[in-house]
Amino acid sequence: MTAVLRTPQARVVAGIARVDITPPIGIYHRMWGAATHDQATGVHLPLTATALVLGSGSGEWEQMQYLLAVDHCLLWPRELQSFRQQVAETCGLQPEQLDVCFSHTHGAGLMGLERQELPGGEMIAGYLQELAERCARALQQALTALRPAMLTVAKGRCDLAANRDFPDPAGTGFVCGFNPDREADDLLLAGRLTDDSGNVMAVLVNYACHPTTLAWANTLISPDYPGAMRAVIEEAMRAPCFFILGACGELGPRDGFVGDTQVADRNGRQLGYAVLSALESLPPQAGTEFCFTGPVTSGATLGAWEHREVAGQDALRFSVSRQLVVTAELPFAGSFPTVAELRAEREQLQEQQQAAIASGDQRGAAEIRALIERVDRSFLRYGSLPAGTHYPWQTVLRRTGDVYWVLLDGEYYSVLQTELRRRFPQLCIVVGTVVNGSTVWYLPDRASYGLGLYQEQASVLAAGSLELVIDTVSDGIQQLATTGDGESGTGTAGETA
């Protein structure tokens, strides 16, 4: 019988800062194969980068978390490596200490240096340099703003996200779009970061939904729904919002793939209001828990509860700080096309595109252009993979007080987070994806292989890889959770077969 209701909390030192990273109008923008434009024609809402530094409240400074929430879909491996190197050097860090949490908006433009020869592409290199400089400035500001704080986390619900693996009724196979017959994970985590004076420093949001409201018809630079979400939260809380995208490989907004920015704003407000609702469920004061105080005789015998300060040994858990490196060998999906084969396929498609244009078949030319885009991404997908039959996957798991952080490269199906939370129902687990980009691309669950889904086509890993990741991360969380409160340190968890 539960007589004490614990709110997940962590004692930390924290600093946060925000900068504008909106690219210039006219920069290369085409993210979607079906798009007919190349350059951005305007700005829907500004893009931002938010720096968040979290350190142990027990003074374990070597375990600081350096986080950047960046309004971009992602950066390819080459561009990301340069970006992290520049930011880290400016701030006196090692690149691997920096975690870049991409919002994954598909409306920000695709900032790949391989596109410099395309219209607006000449702006990409300069913009990437400026992006690194601005993010480094934000991180420096966050470091200078460090002060003691408490992080308290609430659970909420929002049905913005919907399943997007839809079997075409015409029988042509699966398409990537709203499937009303499948349920979607609707859990959100809302964290309130307050300093010792009770001032709200930041709001952390962890939610799983692809920012794909705006698609091929949109020509504006946009943060998609996270922009309006932040606006709602920040107006109410008077503090910056830090967004961490959850595992949403098969999840997207119900109303999406449009060109209307009002739809993106509506989606963002829906999530923003859900976050505010969750925050209202938190105790009015950090460092407390909701306790049953006993029966009260009245017209009925009533049960009284109150918020009580957590003190003594019980409060030590708030300052626990540990991290753990976990590793696994994930099997590749098979042999991949060679560079020569991809070049030959691209050349053939280009010939077909020119023939379609010459015959006046604009629709056919547009479809072939989309296929050429798929080939171009295949160069990037396979070109950055290590040699061998397996991908050497690893990540750093962290525990900060009652909060467990699982921040991963790649795009994972939502079963990753739902299964981890099912296995550890008493724990607060933040699952972030597309953190430091995506070298493993998609990780669908085993049952989703063989259906002809886009996510399997875009993956480089074999069926069962996601389940292996879940088991590996579970073992790591178990190790972090069984560490005695008040202890701190580092360790390594081996591969889980």
C-alpha positions in Angstrom: 0.0 0.0 0.0 1.4 3.4 -1.0 1.4 6.0 1.7 4.1 8.2 0.2 4.0 9.5 -3.3 7.5 10.4 -4.5 8.1 13.0 -7.2 11.3 12.3 -9.2 13.8 14.9 -8.2 17.5 15.7 -8.6 19.8 18.1 -6.7 22.0 19.8 -9.3 24.0 22.8 -10.3 22.6 24.2 -13.5 22.9 26.9 -16.0 21.0 27.7 -19.2 21.2 30.1 -22.1 19.5 30.7 -25.4 20.7 32.0 -28.8 19.0 32.6 -32.2 20.3 30.4 -34.9 17.9 31.2 -37.8 19.6 30.8 -41.2 19.5 33.6 -43.8 16.5 33.7 -46.2 17.6 32.2 -49.5 19.8 29.5 -48.0 19.3 26.0 -49.4 16.2 24.5 -47.8 14.9 21.5 -49.7 14.6 18.7 -47.1 11.9 16.7 -48.9 12.3 14.7 -52.1 8.8 15.8 -53.2 9.6 19.5 -52.8 9.8 21.7 -55.9 11.7 24.6 -54.3 15.4 24.7 -53.4 15.8 27.9 -51.3 14.0 29.2 -48.2 11.6 32.1 -49.1 11.1 33.4 -45.5 10.9 32.5 -41.8 7.9 31.1 -40.0 9.4 31.3 -36.5 13.1 31.7 -35.4 15.3 28.7 -34.9 17.0 28.6 -31.5 19.8 26.7 -29.7 19.5 26.3 -26.0 22.5 25.3 -23.8 21.9 23.5 -20.6 24.7 22.5 -18.2 23.8 20.1 -15.4 26.2 19.0 -12.7 25.9 16.9 -9.6 24.6 18.6 -6.5 27.2 16.5 -4.6 30.0 18.3 -6.4 31.0 15.6 -8.9 32.1 18.1 -11.5 33.7 15.5 -13.8 30.2 14.2 -14.5 28.8 17.4 -15.8 26.3 17.2 -18.7 26.8 19.7 -21.5 23.6 19.7 -23.6 22.6 21.7 -26.6 19.0 21.7 -27.9 19.3 22.7 -31.6 16.5 23.5 -34.0 17.7 21.4 -36.9 16.7 18.0 -38.3 20.3 16.8 -37.8 23.8 17.3 -39.1 25.6 14.7 -41.2 28.6 13.0 -39.5 31.2 15.2 -41.2 29.4 18.4 -40.4 28.5 17.3 -36.8 32.1 16.3 -36.1 33.3 19.8 -37.1 30.5 21.5 -35.2 31.2 19.6 -31.9 34.9 20.2 -32.3 34.5 23.9 -32.7 32.1 24.3 -29.8 34.1 22.1 -27.5 37.4 23.9 -28.2 35.8 27.3 -27.6 34.4 26.1 -24.2 37.5 24.1 -23.1 35.8 20.7 -23.5 36.3 17.5 -25.3 33.9 16.9 -28.2 32.5 13.7 -26.7 31.4 15.6 -23.6 28.9 17.6 -25.7 25.5 16.1 -26.4 23.6 17.8 -29.3 19.8 17.2 -28.9 18.4 17.9 -32.3 14.7 18.9 -32.3 14.6 17.1 -35.7 12.4 19.7 -37.3 12.1 19.0 -41.0 11.5 22.7 -41.8 14.9 24.1 -40.9 16.7 23.2 -44.1 19.3 20.5 -44.8 22.7 21.8 -44.0 25.0 19.4 -45.8 28.2 20.5 -47.4 27.5 18.1 -50.3 24.8 20.6 -51.4 27.0 23.7 -51.8 26.6 23.6 -55.6 22.8 23.8 -55.4 20.8 27.1 -55.3 21.4 28.6 -51.9 24.0 26.0 -51.0 26.8 28.6 -51.2 25.5 29.9 -47.8 25.8 26.6 -46.0 29.5 26.6 -45.0 29.3 30.2 -43.6 26.1 29.4 -41.8 27.6 26.2 -40.2 30.6 28.3 -38.9 28.2 30.9 -37.4 26.1 28.1 -35.9 29.1 26.7 -34.0 30.1 30.2 -32.8 26.6 31.0 -31.6 26.2 27.7 -29.8 29.6 28.0 -28.2 28.5 31.5 -26.9 25.3 30.0 -25.5 27.3 27.2 -23.7 29.7 29.7 -22.3 26.8 31.8 -21.0 25.2 28.7 -19.4 28.5 27.9 -17.7 28.8 31.3 -16.2 25.2 31.1 -14.9 25.7 27.9 -12.9 24.0 27.8 -9.6 22.4 25.3 -7.2 19.0 24.0 -8.3 16.4 21.3 -8.0 15.0 19.4 -11.0 11.5 18.0 -10.4 9.7 15.9 -13.1 6.0 15.3 -13.8 4.3 12.8 -16.1 1.7 14.0 -18.5 -0.2 12.9 -21.6 -0.7 14.4 -25.0 -2.2 12.7 -28.1 -0.4 14.9 -30.6 1.6 11.9 -31.7 0.1 9.2 -33.9 1.3 6.0 -35.5 2.5 6.7 -39.1 2.9 3.1 -40.5 -0.2 3.1 -42.7 -1.1 0.2 -45.0 -2.4 1.8 -48.2 -6.1 0.7 -48.7 -5.3 0.3 -52.4 -3.0 -2.6 -51.5 0.2 -1.0 -52.8 2.0 -1.5 -49.4 2.8 0.7 -46.5 3.1 4.5 -46.7 4.5 6.8 -44.1 1.4 8.6 -42.8 -1.3 8.7 -40.1 -2.6 5.3 -39.1 -5.8 5.7 -37.1 -6.0 2.0 -36.3 -2.7 1.9 -34.2 -2.2 3.4 -30.8 0.8 5.7 -30.1 2.8 6.4 -27.0 1.3 9.6 -25.5 3.5 10.0 -22.4 5.4 13.2 -21.9 7.8 14.2 -19.2 7.9 17.8 -18.0 10.7 18.9 -15.8 10.8 22.1 -13.7 14.3 23.4 -12.8 14.2 25.9 -9.9 17.0 27.6 -8.1 17.3 27.8 -4.3 15.3 31.0 -4.3 12.4 29.2 -5.9 12.9 30.9 -9.3 12.1 28.8 -12.3 15.3 28.5 -14.4 14.0 26.3 -17.2 11.4 23.8 -18.3 12.5 20.5 -19.8 10.2 18.6 -22.2 10.6 15.0 -23.3 8.1 13.9 -25.9 8.1 11.5 -28.9 6.6 12.9 -32.1 8.4 13.6 -35.4 8.4 17.3 -36.2 7.0 16.7 -39.6 3.9 18.9 -39.6 5.5 21.0 -42.4 6.6 19.0 -45.5 7.3 19.5 -49.2 4.9 22.3 -49.7 6.5 24.5 -47.0 9.2 26.9 -48.2 9.8 28.7 -44.9 12.5 28.2 -42.3 10.6 26.7 -39.3 11.1 24.9 -36.0 7.8 23.1 -36.7 5.6 22.3 -33.7 8.4 22.8 -31.1 8.4 26.5 -31.9 4.8 27.2 -30.8 5.2 24.7 -27.9 8.1 26.7 -26.5 6.2 29.9 -27.0 3.2 28.6 -24.9 5.4 27.3 -22.1 7.8 30.2 -22.0 5.0 32.8 -21.8 3.5 31.0 -18.8 6.7 30.0 -17.0 8.9 33.0 -17.9 11.8 30.6 -18.4 13.4 28.9 -21.4 12.1 25.5 -22.6 14.6 22.7 -23.4 13.2 20.1 -25.7 14.4 16.5 -25.9 12.8 14.4 -28.7 11.7 10.9 -27.6 11.8 7.7 -29.5 9.4 8.4 -32.4 10.6 6.3 -35.3 7.0 5.4 -36.2 5.3 8.4 -34.6 4.3 11.8 -36.2 1.6 14.4 -35.8 -1.8 13.3 -36.8 -2.2 16.4 -38.9 1.1 16.6 -40.7 2.9 16.7 -44.1 1.3 20.1 -44.9 2.5 23.5 -46.0 0.4 25.5 -43.6 2.3 26.9 -40.7 -0.9 27.4 -38.7 -1.2 23.7 -38.4 2.4 23.5 -37.0 1.5 26.2 -34.5 -1.7 24.4 -33.5 0.2 21.2 -33.0 2.8 23.0 -30.8 0.1 24.7 -28.7 -1.5 21.3 -28.1 1.7 19.9 -26.7 2.6 23.2 -24.8 -0.7 23.2 -22.9 -0.3 19.5 -22.0 3.2 20.3 -20.6 1.8 23.2 -18.5 -0.9 20.9 -17.2 1.7 18.3 -16.2 3.7 21.0 -14.5 0.7 22.0 -12.4 0.7 18.5 -10.9 4.1 19.0 -9.3 4.5 19.8 -5.6 4.5 23.5 -5.0 8.0 23.3 -3.5 11.0 21.2 -4.6 12.4 18.7 -2.1 9.1 17.5 -0.8 6.9 14.4 -1.2 3.2 13.8 -0.8 2.5 11.8 2.4 -0.5 10.2 4.0 -0.8 11.8 7.5 -3.7 9.7 8.9 -7.4 9.5 9.3 -9.5 12.5 10.3 -12.9 12.0 11.9 -15.6 14.0 10.3 -19.0 13.2 8.7 -16.9 10.4 7.2 -13.5 9.2 8.2 -11.3 11.1 5.9 -7.7 10.4 4.7 -5.4 13.5 4.9 -2.3 14.0 2.8 0.2 16.8 2.8 3.5 17.8 1.2 6.4 17.2 3.5 10.1 18.0 3.2 12.4 15.1 2.4 15.2 15.2 4.9 18.0 13.1 6.3 19.0 9.9 4.6 16.0 10.0 2.3 17.2 13.2 0.7 20.6 11.7 -0.2 19.1 10.1 -3.3 18.6 13.5 -4.9 22.3 14.0 -5.1 23.3 10.6 -6.5 25.4 11.1 -9.7 26.6 8.2 -11.8 27.3 7.4 -15.4 27.9 4.2 -17.2 29.1 3.4 -20.8 27.1 0.6 -22.4 28.0 -1.2 -25.6 26.6 -3.7 -28.0 27.5 -5.1 -31.4 24.5 -4.5 -33.7 24.4 -6.7 -36.9 24.2 -4.8 -40.2 21.2 -5.6 -42.5 23.4 -7.2 -45.1 25.7 -6.0 -47.9 25.3 -2.4 -49.0 25.5 -0.9 -52.5 29.0 0.3 -53.6 29.7 3.9 -54.5 30.0 2.8 -58.1 26.6 1.2 -58.0 25.0 4.3 -56.5 26.7 6.5 -59.0 25.4 4.4 -61.9 21.9 4.4 -60.4 22.0 8.2 -60.0 23.2 8.7 -63.6 20.4 6.5 -64.9 17.8 8.4 -62.9 19.2 11.7 -64.2 18.8 10.5 -67.8 15.2 9.5 -67.0 14.5 12.9 -65.4 15.9 14.8 -68.4 13.7 12.7 -70.7 10.6 13.4 -68.6 11.4 17.2 -68.7 11.9 17.1 -72.5 8.5 15.3 -73.0 6.8 17.8 -70.7 6.1 15.3 -68.0 6.6 17.6 -65.0 5.0 15.2 -62.5 7.2 12.3 -63.7 10.2 14.6 -63.5 9.4 15.6 -59.9 9.0 11.9 -58.9 12.4 11.1 -60.4 13.9 14.0 -58.6 12.7 12.5 -55.3 14.3 9.2 -56.2 17.6 11.0 -56.9 17.3 12.5 -53.5 17.0 9.0 -52.0 20.2 7.9 -53.8 22.0 11.0 -52.6 21.1 10.1 -49.0 22.3 6.6 -49.6 25.8 8.0 -50.3 25.7 9.5 -46.8 24.0 6.6 -45.1 26.6 4.0 -46.2 29.6 6.2 -46.6 30.0 6.8 -42.8 29.6 3.1 -41.7 32.6 1.2 -40.2 33.9 -1.9 -42.0 32.8 -5.3 -40.8 29.5 -7.1 -40.2 28.4 -5.2 -37.0 28.0 -1.7 -35.9 29.9 -0.9 -32.6 27.1 0.8 -30.8 27.6 2.5 -27.5 26.2 5.3 -25.3 26.6 6.9 -21.9 23.7 6.3 -19.5 23.4 8.8 -16.6 21.7 9.0 -13.3 21.1 12.4 -11.7 19.2 11.9 -8.5 15.9 10.2 -9.4 16.3 11.0 -13.1 17.8 8.5 -15.6 19.1 9.8 -19.0 19.1 7.6 -22.1 20.4 9.9 -24.9 20.9 8.0 -28.2 22.2 8.6 -31.7 19.6 7.4 -34.3 15.8 7.1 -34.7 14.2 4.4 -32.6 10.7 3.0 -32.6 8.8 4.0 -29.5 8.9 0.5 -28.0 12.3 1.5 -26.8 10.9 3.9 -24.3 7.7 2.1 -23.5 9.5 -1.2 -22.8 12.2 0.5 -20.6 9.4 2.2 -18.6 7.5 -1.0 -18.3 10.6 -2.8 -17.0 11.3 0.0 -14.5 7.9 1.5 -13.6 9.3 3.1 -10.5 12.0 5.1 -12.3 11.9 8.4 -14.2 13.6 7.6 -17.5 14.3 10.4 -20.1 14.7 8.9 -23.5 16.3 11.2 -26.1 16.9 10.3 -29.8 18.7 11.9 -32.7 21.2 13.0 -30.1 24.5 13.8 -31.9 22.8 12.9 -35.2 22.0 9.5 -36.7 24.7 7.2 -37.9 22.5 4.1 -37.3 19.5 5.7 -38.9 16.2 3.9 -38.1 15.8 1.1 -35.6 12.4 -0.5 -36.1 11.2 -3.3 -33.8 11.6 -6.9 -35.0 8.0 -7.3 -36.0 8.2 -4.3 -38.4 10.8 -5.8 -40.6 9.7 -7.5 -43.8 6.6 -5.2 -44.3 8.2 -2.9 -46.8 8.3 0.1 -44.4 10.3 3.2 -45.2 12.0 2.9 -41.8 13.4 -0.5 -42.7 14.6 0.7 -46.1 16.4 3.6 -44.4 17.9 1.4 -41.7 21.4 -0.1 -41.9 20.8 -2.6 -39.1 19.2 -6.1 -39.1 16.0 -7.1 -37.3 16.5 -7.6 -33.6 18.9 -4.7 -33.2 16.4 -2.6 -31.4 15.6 -5.4 -29.0 19.4 -5.8 -28.3 19.6 -2.1 -27.5 16.7 -2.3 -25.1 18.3 -5.2 -23.3 21.7 -3.5 -23.1 20.2 -0.2 -21.8 18.1 -2.2 -19.3 21.1 -3.8 -17.9 22.8 -0.5 -17.5 19.8 1.2 -15.9 19.6 -1.8 -13.4 23.3 -1.1 -12.5 22.7 2.6 -12.0 19.5 1.9 -10.0 21.0 -0.5 -7.6 23.9 1.8 -6.6 23.4 2.9 -3.1 22.1 6.4 -2.6 24.8 8.9 -2.0 27.4 7.0 -4.0 28.9 8.3 -7.2 31.3 7.1 -9.8 31.7 5.7 -13.3 31.7 2.3 -14.8 31.3 0.3 -18.0 28.6 -2.3 -18.8 29.7 -4.9 -21.4 27.9 -6.1 -24.4 24.6 -7.9 -23.9 24.0 -10.9 -26.2 
